[in-house]
Amino acid sequence: MTSEGRYRVVIRCPLCGEKYILRGRKNEKGEYETGFKRCICGNEETLHVDATLE
């Protein structure tokens, strides 16, 4: 179920308020692949992810 389109992915950290705007694609699991690992404050768990098709 891989989507061929690219997505604009906005990742927000509720701990420090940092916001990242990235481009990515959906993988087979339905997750967005952007290369993002963790926030600059070290948060890897509680990130808010919003995506829109480009």
ZIJOWO-V458104 format. One record per pair of residues at least 6 apart in sequence whose C-alpha atoms are under 7 Angstrom apart, sorted by sequence separation. I is the first residue (numbers start at 1). J is the second residue. D is the distance in whole Angstrom. If there is no record, write none. Layout:
BEGIN
[[I J D] [I J D]]
END
This chain:
BEGIN
[[12 18 6] [13 19 7] [26 32 5] [27 33 7] [38 44 5] [12 19 5] [25 32 5] [26 33 6] [37 44 7] [11 19 6] [12 20 6] [24 32 6] [25 33 5] [11 20 5] [24 33 5] [10 20 6] [11 21 6] [24 34 5] [10 21 5] [23 34 6] [9 21 6] [10 22 6] [22 34 7] [9 22 5] [8 22 6] [9 23 6] [8 23 5] [9 24 7] [7 23 6] [8 24 7] [6 23 7] [7 24 5] [6 24 6] [7 25 6] [6 25 5] [5 25 7] [3 26 6] [2 26 6] [2 27 6] [16 41 7] [2 28 5] [13 39 7] [1 28 6] [14 47 7] [13 47 5] [12 47 6] [13 48 6] [11 47 7] [12 48 5] [11 48 6] [12 49 7] [11 49 5] [10 49 6] [11 50 7] [9 49 7] [10 50 5] [9 50 6] [10 51 6] [9 51 4] [8 51 6] [9 52 7] [7 51 6] [8 52 5] [7 52 5] [8 53 6] [7 53 4] [8 54 6] [6 53 6] [7 54 5] [5 53 7] [6 54 6]]
END
